[in-house]
Amino acid sequence: MQVIAPSDMPRSYQRRSTSERLAELEQKVSALKARQATREKKGDPVLREIQKLQKRLKQFIQTAHDHQRPDIANGAMGFKAMLDRILAAEMGALVEEAPRDEDEEA
């Protein structure tokens, strides 16, 4: 039986602990649950109608601009922006910004 001598060179990596692996798996599970919830919401008739309304609002805003009515166009753009936020929140598309380093803020 041969005995392998330990190497003098240190490892270039560090093994993850059990708790680190478990935390990673829990994160993957929560991401999969969020994706499943998003898929289930895609069939919601209200959300489908919001997308159709947004398209029609875009056309209306362009028409208002073409006829020199920026006041009406601005009101419609505000309403469309609100619908965008609602749709993004419902579909789970809101992504929180990554925390900035203090170096980048300066």
Phi, psi and omega in degrees: 000130181266143177253127180270126180283142178295145182283147177279344182273133178286159178291149177269003179222167178232130181292144177282146178281168179299320180293325178292318178294320179295318179297320178295318179294320178296323177295319178296320179296316180294324177294319178294322177296321179295319178296320179296317179297322178296318178298320180293327181284340181299334180278356181293122183297329180295317180294324177295321180291327177299318180297320178293319179296321178299319179297317180291323177296322178299318178295318179297318179298318179296319178297318179297319177294319180298330182257026176052049175237069182293335179297315179290319180298319180295320178297318179292324178294323177296318178296318179295321178297320178296318177296322177301315181294319179297314181296318180296319180293320180292323182272358178075025182270356180287124179246125179289143179292143177290142179297136182275151172283153180295335179294323183287332183289333183283000000 
